[in-house]
Amino acid sequence: MEPILIVTNFPEKKLALRVAKRIVDDRLAACVNILNTCTSVYSWQGKTESAEEIPVLIKTQKQHYNQVEKVITAMHPYELPEIIAVSLDGGLPAYLRWIAHTTLPSDDNQ
């Protein structure tokens, strides 16, 4: 069991919800938090830019990272979306087991 947190942003809440539903329905994540709008300030193509974005936190396992990345990049409108994976060194053991159990394929979850 190697739990991770994937952080990403979307330009609109409706798209964030569609991606979250797809990832959870496909059992690639146990939970996706869609946060309130924030302002991002970043450097892009030599200029300082800013944009209103929707932060998204995805709780999953390391083994699902590549599939989650593919879903995000396929559905994301940005040329270079933020997708960052953070290893979780600890947490409530029961919660971490829930992440592992929830992201098992349906056949293994019986």
N, C-alpha and C positions, 0 to 999 in steps of 0.2 A: 504494500500500500504506500504510494507516494503522492500525497495530496499536493495540489498546486492551486494558486489563485492566478487567473488570467485577467489582466486589466486591458480594457479597450475603451474607445469613445465612438459615438455615432453623432451625425449632424442633426438627427431628429429622433424623437421618442418612438414614433410609430415603427421605424426601421429597427431600433434597438429591441422593441418588443417582438418583432417578427424573428429576428436572429435568436433571441433568448428562447422563444418557444421552440424553434427548430432544434437548437442544441439540447434542450431538456427533453423534448419528445424523442430525439434520437439517442437518449441515454448517454450523451457525451458530457453532461454536467448534472450535478445534483441540484444546484441552485444558481440562479443568475439574479443579481441585484442591479436594478436600473435606477441610478441616482438622479437627483435634480440637476437641472442645467447648470453648467459652470462656464466660465470664460477661460479659454486656453490661449496662452501667448507663446508663440513658437517661431523659430527661424525656418523659413522655407524659401528655397531658391534665392538665397542672398538677401532676403528681406525679412523684417520682423512683421509677423502677421498675428491676428487674433480672430477667434471664432467662438461662438456659443456652441457647446457640445454637451452630450449626454454621457457621463461616465458609466461604465458597465463593469461589474465584478463577477467573474465566473468561477465557481468552485467545482473542481474536477480532479482527475488524477493525471499524472504525468503521461501515462500511456495514451491518453486521449488528446494530448496537445496538438499533434499534427492534424487530426480530423477537425478539431475546433478551429484551428487556424485556417483550414481550407474553407469551412463554412463562412467564417468572417470575411475572408478575402473575396470569396465568390459573391457575397451579398453587399459588400461595403462599397460606397461610391468613391472613396478617396483613392488617389493614386498610391499612397503609402499610408495605410492605416496603422495606428498604434496598436500593437499586440505585444504585451509583455507578460511573461510567465514568471511567477515568484514561487519558489519552493516554500512549503510550510514546514518549519522545523518542529512545530508543536501545535497544540490545540486541545480542546476537550476531546478525549478519546472516543466517547460515544458519537460525537459529531463527525469526527474523521472516519469512523466506521460507517456512519450513515452515507457519507460521500462515496466511499468504496462500494457499499452495497447497492446504492441507487444507480451507480454508473456501470454496474455489471450488465452484460447482455441479458435480455428478458429470460432466456432459457436457464441462465445461471442464477437467477434471482428467485427461484422457487424454494 
